[in-house]
Amino acid sequence: LLLRYGPLAYFHRSQRA
C-alpha cells in the first residue's frame, strides 16, 4: 500500500490524521 503511493503519500496522510 505505502509502496504504491510512496513515502510522500504516507507522510501527508499522517499529517492529515
Secondary structure, DSSP 8 states (H G I E B T S, - for coil): -HHHH-HHHHHHHHHH-
